[in-house]
Amino acid sequence: MHEYYFEKMKVWQKSRDMVNDIYTLTRKFPKEEDFHFKSQMRRSASSVKSNIAEGQGRRTKKDQAHFTTMSYSSLIELLNHLITALDQGYISKKEINKLRLEIDVIGGYLNALKRTQL
């Protein structure tokens, strides 16, 4: 089976792992958050890797850079949601610290990718 370029990218692979971590983490959130906060967290995490993939399907560097920027924006949105989850007592300091490390790594990869697109 053919493997697409984005699937080989370390940044996409790390983002995929992070999405799985977010899904696991949010399973323990209160039921009343199912269609709001929990859903927003999952969507922002998924958006990181989706925008990486979509950007790689674009022909111009400018279009690719746009999707890399969108991916980074979703990453920062996710961090904001994690801080709120911590404030609400849905996650522990240990859990947010682990995910912040993942966010830092992915953010670094996205910044490096963006430099190649300019």
C-alpha positions as CSV (number, residue, x, y, z in Angstrom):
1,M,0.0,0.0,0.0
2,H,1.2,3.5,-0.9
3,E,2.4,5.7,2.0
4,Y,1.8,9.4,1.5
5,Y,4.5,11.9,2.2
6,F,2.8,13.4,5.2
7,E,2.6,10.0,6.9
8,K,6.4,9.8,6.8
9,M,6.8,13.3,8.5
10,K,8.0,13.2,12.1
11,V,5.8,16.2,12.9
12,W,2.7,14.3,11.7
13,Q,3.6,11.2,13.5
14,K,4.1,13.1,16.8
15,S,0.8,14.9,16.2
16,R,-0.9,11.5,15.7
17,D,0.5,10.3,19.0
18,M,-0.7,13.5,20.7
19,V,-4.2,13.0,19.3
20,N,-4.3,9.5,20.8
21,D,-3.1,10.9,24.2
22,I,-5.8,13.6,24.1
23,Y,-8.6,11.1,23.4
24,T,-7.4,8.9,26.2
25,L,-7.1,11.9,28.6
26,T,-10.6,13.3,27.8
27,R,-12.3,9.9,28.3
28,K,-12.3,10.7,32.0
29,F,-13.9,14.2,31.7
30,P,-17.3,14.7,33.2
31,K,-20.3,13.6,31.0
32,E,-21.6,17.2,30.8
33,E,-18.4,18.1,28.8
34,D,-19.0,15.5,26.1
35,F,-20.4,17.9,23.5
36,H,-18.5,21.0,24.4
37,F,-15.1,21.2,26.0
38,K,-14.1,17.6,25.5
39,S,-15.2,17.8,21.8
40,Q,-13.3,21.1,21.3
41,M,-10.1,19.6,22.8
42,R,-10.3,16.6,20.5
43,R,-11.0,18.7,17.4
44,S,-8.1,21.1,18.1
45,A,-5.7,18.2,18.6
46,S,-7.0,16.5,15.4
47,S,-6.7,19.8,13.5
48,V,-3.0,19.9,14.2
49,K,-2.3,16.7,12.2
50,S,-5.1,17.3,9.6
51,N,-3.6,20.7,8.6
52,I,-0.2,19.2,8.3
53,A,-1.6,16.6,5.9
54,E,-3.7,19.1,4.0
55,G,-0.8,21.4,3.6
56,Q,1.4,18.7,2.1
57,G,-1.3,18.2,-0.6
58,R,-1.0,21.8,-1.7
59,R,1.2,22.7,-4.6
60,T,2.7,26.1,-3.6
61,K,5.0,26.8,-0.7
62,K,2.7,29.7,0.2
63,D,-0.3,27.4,0.5
64,Q,1.8,24.9,2.5
65,A,2.9,27.6,4.9
66,H,-0.7,28.7,5.4
67,F,-1.6,25.2,6.6
68,T,1.5,24.9,8.8
69,T,0.4,28.2,10.4
70,M,-3.1,26.8,10.9
71,S,-1.6,23.7,12.5
72,Y,0.4,25.7,14.9
73,S,-2.6,27.8,15.8
74,S,-4.6,24.6,16.6
75,L,-1.7,23.5,18.8
76,I,-1.8,26.7,20.8
77,E,-5.6,26.4,21.0
78,L,-5.1,22.9,22.5
79,L,-2.7,24.2,25.0
80,N,-5.2,26.8,26.1
81,H,-7.8,24.0,26.5
82,L,-5.4,22.0,28.6
83,I,-4.8,25.0,30.9
84,T,-8.6,25.3,31.3
85,A,-8.9,21.6,32.0
86,L,-6.2,21.9,34.7
87,D,-8.0,24.9,36.2
88,Q,-11.3,22.9,36.3
89,G,-9.6,20.0,38.0
90,Y,-10.2,17.6,35.0
91,I,-6.4,16.9,34.6
92,S,-3.4,16.9,36.9
93,K,-0.3,19.0,36.8
94,K,1.6,15.8,35.8
95,E,-0.8,15.2,32.9
96,I,-0.5,18.8,31.5
97,N,3.3,18.8,31.9
98,K,3.5,15.6,29.8
99,L,1.4,17.1,27.1
100,R,3.2,20.5,27.2
101,L,6.4,18.6,26.4
102,E,4.7,17.0,23.4
103,I,3.3,20.4,22.4
104,D,6.8,21.9,22.6
105,V,8.3,19.2,20.4
106,I,5.5,19.5,17.8
107,G,5.7,23.3,17.9
108,G,9.5,23.1,17.2
109,Y,8.9,20.7,14.3
110,L,6.2,23.1,12.9
111,N,8.5,26.1,13.2
112,A,11.2,24.2,11.3
113,L,8.7,23.1,8.6
114,K,7.5,26.7,8.2
115,R,11.1,27.9,7.6
116,T,11.4,25.5,4.7
117,Q,8.2,26.9,3.2
118,L,9.2,30.5,3.2
